[in-house]
Amino acid sequence: MATGGFSIQRLTRLRARLDRLVEAGFVPGAVAVLARHGEVHVEAAGTLAFDGPGAAKPMDPGTICRLGSMSKPLVAACAMTLVEDGTLRLDDPVDDLLPELADMTVLADPAGPLDATVPADRPIAVRDLLTYTLGTGMVPAAPGTVPIADALREVGGDLPPDEWLGRLGALPLVHQPGERWMYDTAADVTGVLIARATGQSFGEALRERICAPLRMPDTGFSVPAAHLGRLATGYAAAADRVVDDPPDGAFSRPPAFESGGGGLVSTGSDFLRFAMAMAAGGTLDGQRVLSRPAVTLMTTDHLTSTQKAVSGFGPGYFDAMGWGFGLSVRTRRTGLGPSAGSYGWPGYWGTVWYNDPAEDLTAIFCLQRAHAGDQRQPLWHDLWTAVYQAIDD
C-alpha cells in the first residue's frame, strides 16, 4: 500500500532505524517528519531523556529541540525579507550598518602572525554574508597552532552583539572577501546586520518576519518556563547518556547573543512549516514571507569552481555540494539519498532538514546528541537510505 508517494510497508524500515538508535543508547529518542505530495508522515521512537521526567515523555513532532546550525537557513530567509522590502541590497557594502567590518585588513598568510596583514581588496557586501564568503569564519586547527584560529575562538561567548562584533572586527580577515567559503561566523554577523537594519533585536525581527506569519510558535532563542518540559535533553558526543545541556540549562533563559549560527530551538512541526513554505516558493496557507524569485536565489549554488576547490572541511568537501544563501545545495546525487537540486542543512545536535524538489519531498530529523548532525556519519547513510527506498511512485 502507498500513500503520499510512500510505501507504508517500506516506511517501517525507517522506524526500525530510529528504534535501533534508541535501543543502542545513542539517543533517548528521535523523530522523522516527512512530507510528500501534500501528506505528512511521522516516525518517532523513544523519549525526551534517558532519566528524569523526560524519560516518561515520548518524542514527537512537538518536542522542542536545539537546532544548532539548522538555524542558518532561517537567518538567511529573514535577511532576504529585508532585501525584498528595500532595506538591504545584496551587493551593497555592510560598512554603514556594520562599521566594525569597514576598512578591514587581511592576513598575508592565513596561518601566520596576526600583525602581518594587507588591505582588503574590497568591502564586505551583504551577499558575502549570505554565501559565507566574507573572509572569516571557522578555522579548524589545534589550539596553539594557528594564531587566527585561537583569536577567533576567544571572540566567542555569550556577549552582547555590539561587543561580539567589535571583537570580531578588531581581527584581520583570514582571506580576501569573496575568495572562499568559510563556515559559521557569517550567520552570526547576518543576525547583527538584521538587528541594526530593523532597529529590533534579531529575535524580534525573525519572529515578526518569519515565525509569526508561518505560525511557528515554538521557534526562538530560548524556551519559556511553561514549555521547558517539552525540551529534549541534549547529550554529549563522547559517551552515551552523558548530559551536555539539560532542559533547565542554556536554553532556559534568553541569551545575551542571539546566534544566527546555531542558537535557535524549534520543533519538527514548526520547522516543517518553514520547509513547506520554501518548497511552495515562499508561501504557506495564504501567508507569503518570500517571493518565489527570492527562494530560487536562496536555493541556487553561488560558489564558483575556484571557491569550491579551496574551501570546505577537507578535500572534496564540495564535490557534490554547493552553497546558496545560508544552506547547502546538492549538485549531484551520490547515493540513495537527496537528489541533485536538494537544499537544506543539518545541525550540531543531530537535527537535519532537506527539501528535495525532484521528489516533492521534505525530510526533517530531530535527535539531540552533540555532533550527531554530521552527515558523513554512517547513521545518516542508513537513515537517508531508509527514507528514499520507501518512495513508491
Legacy VTK file of the C-alpha trace (Angstrom):
# vtk DataFile Version 3.0
C-alpha trace
ASCII
DATASET POLYDATA
POINTS 393 float
0.000 0.000 0.000
1.232 3.523 -0.809
0.130 6.934 0.412
1.628 10.296 -0.384
4.003 8.509 -2.716
5.486 6.362 0.079
5.211 2.641 0.632
3.740 2.267 4.116
5.338 -1.163 4.377
8.782 0.194 3.458
8.499 3.121 5.872
8.716 0.565 8.681
12.425 0.309 7.812
12.847 3.950 8.786
11.101 3.360 12.095
13.361 0.359 12.679
16.448 2.537 12.147
15.210 5.054 14.694
14.428 2.266 17.137
17.991 0.955 16.804
19.458 4.354 17.712
17.338 4.370 20.857
17.954 0.743 21.776
21.714 1.235 21.386
21.612 4.158 23.839
22.863 6.607 21.224
19.909 8.921 21.912
16.838 8.505 24.131
14.532 9.486 21.282
14.345 10.544 17.644
11.727 11.946 15.276
11.489 11.934 11.489
8.945 14.183 9.763
8.407 13.532 6.051
6.117 15.453 3.714
5.352 14.386 0.160
2.528 15.126 -2.270
0.691 17.104 0.406
0.748 14.345 3.021
2.827 14.282 6.210
4.277 11.124 7.734
5.845 10.960 11.183
8.077 8.230 12.538
9.133 8.603 16.173
10.941 6.466 18.718
11.904 6.825 22.344
11.580 9.664 24.814
12.912 13.154 25.596
15.547 11.905 28.055
17.157 8.756 29.419
16.354 9.724 33.004
14.150 12.116 34.957
10.748 13.482 33.918
11.685 13.458 30.233
12.062 9.680 30.302
8.276 9.364 30.544
7.534 11.686 27.601
7.535 10.273 24.067
9.419 12.140 21.359
7.015 13.599 18.810
6.871 16.455 16.274
6.001 18.850 19.115
9.178 18.086 21.067
11.344 21.196 21.350
14.896 20.603 20.109
18.097 22.622 19.784
18.583 23.319 16.074
22.294 24.101 16.091
23.339 25.047 12.575
19.900 24.237 11.200
19.238 27.806 12.417
21.226 29.157 9.471
18.571 28.872 6.717
16.093 30.816 8.873
18.643 33.620 9.273
19.136 33.848 5.516
15.387 33.851 4.886
14.942 36.701 7.358
17.710 38.680 5.655
16.033 38.163 2.294
12.830 39.769 3.593
14.924 42.897 4.137
16.290 42.674 0.609
12.754 42.397 -0.697
11.466 45.437 1.165
14.455 47.521 0.054
16.101 47.826 3.459
19.175 45.923 2.233
20.761 45.429 -1.186
22.719 42.251 -1.858
25.729 43.943 -3.394
25.928 46.950 -1.088
28.786 47.089 1.440
27.830 46.406 5.045
30.017 49.301 6.233
27.197 51.707 7.135
25.354 49.228 9.354
28.411 47.279 10.486
31.206 49.864 10.719
33.232 47.373 12.773
33.771 45.485 9.498
34.750 48.509 7.387
38.293 49.020 6.085
39.352 45.508 7.043
42.814 44.058 6.783
43.551 40.512 5.638
46.226 38.101 6.838
49.196 37.911 4.499
49.428 34.243 5.479
46.260 32.563 6.878
48.430 30.508 9.230
50.811 33.326 10.033
51.073 36.081 12.649
48.120 38.400 13.228
50.156 41.556 12.653
51.266 40.583 9.134
48.388 41.876 7.016
47.437 43.513 3.735
44.433 45.757 2.997
41.185 44.116 1.917
40.681 44.304 -1.847
37.089 45.480 -1.410
34.396 45.979 1.233
32.332 43.085 2.564
28.891 43.004 0.892
25.581 41.628 2.124
25.886 38.861 -0.477
29.196 37.803 1.095
27.429 37.234 4.404
24.748 35.057 2.847
27.192 32.983 0.794
29.697 32.729 3.694
32.427 34.379 1.650
33.030 37.458 3.828
36.603 36.320 4.525
36.386 34.942 8.052
34.804 32.017 9.815
35.625 28.721 11.436
39.307 27.770 11.183
39.795 24.096 12.132
43.140 23.921 13.901
44.526 22.523 17.129
44.965 25.146 19.883
48.301 26.913 19.665
48.979 26.001 16.032
47.278 28.772 14.022
47.115 32.252 15.588
43.887 33.367 13.896
42.122 30.162 14.965
42.993 30.858 18.600
41.959 34.508 18.258
38.599 33.636 16.690
37.865 31.133 19.456
38.448 33.895 22.013
35.873 36.115 20.279
33.141 33.602 21.098
30.932 33.512 24.133
27.562 34.841 25.177
28.422 38.509 24.611
26.142 41.429 23.713
26.044 41.732 19.901
27.926 45.050 19.717
30.756 43.739 21.872
30.939 40.496 19.915
31.121 42.283 16.567
33.688 44.737 17.913
35.961 41.876 18.894
35.485 40.185 15.529
36.164 43.392 13.606
39.361 44.023 15.550
40.852 40.879 13.991
42.098 40.652 10.424
40.133 38.638 7.887
41.561 35.211 7.126
41.041 35.592 3.369
40.015 38.331 0.980
36.242 38.977 0.732
34.754 36.693 -1.901
37.817 34.472 -2.110
36.484 31.355 -0.430
33.667 29.874 1.658
34.212 29.864 5.422
31.740 28.337 7.827
29.554 29.650 10.628
30.585 33.209 11.522
28.720 34.773 8.590
25.374 33.676 10.040
26.095 35.387 13.346
27.164 38.559 11.541
23.963 38.414 9.495
21.922 38.331 12.698
23.620 41.517 13.902
23.050 43.100 10.494
19.331 42.277 10.649
19.034 43.740 14.135
20.673 47.008 13.167
18.791 47.284 9.878
15.406 46.810 11.579
16.065 48.587 14.879
14.853 45.437 16.650
16.605 42.569 18.326
17.412 39.800 15.869
14.933 37.535 17.650
12.146 40.099 17.335
12.828 40.590 13.634
12.913 36.839 12.998
9.667 36.344 14.865
7.904 39.202 13.074
9.111 38.381 9.575
9.273 34.561 9.520
7.966 32.758 12.598
4.737 34.652 13.277
3.384 34.680 9.699
4.257 30.988 9.268
2.767 30.139 12.686
5.943 28.739 14.265
5.283 29.476 17.965
7.991 27.213 19.386
10.882 28.634 17.351
13.122 31.105 19.173
16.334 31.627 21.101
15.069 30.270 24.421
12.244 28.163 25.814
9.608 29.766 28.072
9.438 28.265 31.550
5.964 26.879 30.880
7.337 24.788 27.985
10.641 23.526 29.400
9.031 20.140 29.968
8.834 19.777 26.171
12.560 20.461 25.627
14.519 17.280 24.960
17.736 16.811 26.915
20.935 17.395 24.966
23.569 14.669 25.323
27.335 14.741 24.912
29.104 13.274 21.914
31.859 11.382 23.684
29.868 8.928 25.780
26.350 7.547 25.862
23.876 9.020 28.371
26.140 11.897 29.479
24.088 15.093 29.694
25.551 18.072 27.846
22.631 20.509 28.171
19.617 19.753 30.416
16.201 21.360 29.911
16.977 23.916 32.624
20.351 24.714 31.025
21.466 27.174 28.371
18.129 27.442 26.564
16.021 28.044 29.663
16.786 31.775 29.569
17.263 34.410 26.856
20.895 34.644 25.691
22.930 37.832 25.602
23.796 36.983 21.988
21.075 35.634 19.687
23.216 33.410 17.498
22.100 33.021 13.914
24.796 30.420 13.515
23.247 27.928 15.904
21.185 29.440 18.696
17.593 28.556 17.840
15.258 25.937 19.242
12.279 24.638 17.312
10.100 21.579 16.767
9.640 19.224 13.867
6.163 20.675 13.364
7.391 24.264 13.366
10.291 23.637 11.028
8.040 21.712 8.664
6.054 24.897 8.127
9.191 26.797 7.125
10.303 23.937 4.879
6.897 23.718 3.188
6.865 27.482 2.621
10.247 27.211 0.904
9.018 24.295 -1.196
5.971 26.330 -2.252
8.049 29.295 -3.367
7.834 31.347 -0.174
4.195 30.994 0.818
2.104 28.816 3.128
-1.595 28.887 3.981
-2.021 32.206 2.221
0.886 33.871 4.019
3.747 34.889 1.749
7.020 35.522 3.565
9.291 35.479 0.495
8.812 35.799 -3.232
9.415 32.820 -5.469
12.462 34.540 -7.066
13.933 35.079 -3.587
13.544 31.396 -2.742
15.130 30.466 -6.064
18.065 32.755 -5.303
18.483 31.255 -1.820
18.491 27.708 -3.168
20.873 28.276 -6.106
24.523 27.268 -5.813
26.526 30.517 -5.709
30.029 29.105 -5.258
32.389 29.082 -8.218
34.538 26.076 -9.030
37.559 28.076 -7.852
35.942 28.830 -4.488
34.941 25.192 -4.049
38.450 23.971 -4.811
39.916 25.908 -1.868
37.003 25.700 0.599
35.410 23.212 2.956
36.464 20.982 5.819
38.614 18.662 3.744
39.463 17.553 0.208
36.391 17.020 -1.924
34.025 18.710 0.530
32.210 20.466 -2.312
32.447 17.679 -4.891
28.684 17.033 -4.760
27.523 20.141 -2.914
27.363 23.890 -3.354
26.152 26.760 -1.206
23.170 29.037 -1.639
22.140 31.604 0.959
22.522 30.045 4.413
22.091 26.478 3.172
23.700 23.813 1.035
22.577 22.819 -2.444
23.148 19.281 -3.699
24.812 19.375 -7.123
24.689 15.658 -7.862
23.277 12.521 -6.319
25.925 10.253 -4.819
23.832 7.544 -3.199
20.328 6.568 -2.144
19.645 10.000 -0.686
18.833 13.594 -1.666
18.630 14.326 -5.405
20.573 16.973 -7.268
18.864 20.281 -6.512
18.013 19.322 -2.932
18.709 22.031 -0.381
18.836 22.361 3.403
21.311 21.912 6.235
21.981 19.844 9.396
22.749 20.985 12.931
25.258 20.245 15.671
22.734 18.479 17.901
21.557 15.948 15.325
18.849 17.873 13.541
18.713 17.951 9.746
16.406 19.317 7.057
16.374 18.919 3.285
13.829 19.755 0.620
14.123 17.584 -2.482
12.157 19.276 -5.294
12.753 16.401 -7.725
10.946 14.024 -5.384
8.481 16.604 -3.944
9.930 15.621 -0.578
10.618 17.426 2.679
12.534 15.486 5.322
13.316 16.628 8.864
15.101 14.639 11.570
15.385 15.607 15.225
17.966 13.984 17.504
19.664 15.661 20.469
23.247 14.494 20.736
26.284 16.722 20.237
27.999 16.415 16.843
25.318 13.977 15.683
24.306 16.118 12.719
27.472 15.409 10.728
26.091 13.918 7.523
29.265 11.906 6.948
28.401 9.603 9.856
27.150 6.123 8.882
23.891 6.634 10.772
22.839 9.249 8.208
23.669 6.985 5.278
21.311 4.448 6.840
18.550 6.953 7.639
18.559 8.542 4.186
18.568 5.113 2.569
15.530 4.212 4.670
13.715 7.377 3.515
14.440 7.094 -0.179
13.888 3.351 -0.527
10.320 3.969 0.710
9.423 6.177 -2.273
6.762 4.270 -4.190
5.662 6.136 -7.298
LINES 1 394
393 0 1 2 3 4 5 6 7 8 9 10 11 12 13 14 15 16 17 18 19 20 21 22 23 24 25 26 27 28 29 30 31 32 33 34 35 36 37 38 39 40 41 42 43 44 45 46 47 48 49 50 51 52 53 54 55 56 57 58 59 60 61 62 63 64 65 66 67 68 69 70 71 72 73 74 75 76 77 78 79 80 81 82 83 84 85 86 87 88 89 90 91 92 93 94 95 96 97 98 99 100 101 102 103 104 105 106 107 108 109 110 111 112 113 114 115 116 117 118 119 120 121 122 123 124 125 126 127 128 129 130 131 132 133 134 135 136 137 138 139 140 141 142 143 144 145 146 147 148 149 150 151 152 153 154 155 156 157 158 159 160 161 162 163 164 165 166 167 168 169 170 171 172 173 174 175 176 177 178 179 180 181 182 183 184 185 186 187 188 189 190 191 192 193 194 195 196 197 198 199 200 201 202 203 204 205 206 207 208 209 210 211 212 213 214 215 216 217 218 219 220 221 222 223 224 225 226 227 228 229 230 231 232 233 234 235 236 237 238 239 240 241 242 243 244 245 246 247 248 249 250 251 252 253 254 255 256 257 258 259 260 261 262 263 264 265 266 267 268 269 270 271 272 273 274 275 276 277 278 279 280 281 282 283 284 285 286 287 288 289 290 291 292 293 294 295 296 297 298 299 300 301 302 303 304 305 306 307 308 309 310 311 312 313 314 315 316 317 318 319 320 321 322 323 324 325 326 327 328 329 330 331 332 333 334 335 336 337 338 339 340 341 342 343 344 345 346 347 348 349 350 351 352 353 354 355 356 357 358 359 360 361 362 363 364 365 366 367 368 369 370 371 372 373 374 375 376 377 378 379 380 381 382 383 384 385 386 387 388 389 390 391 392
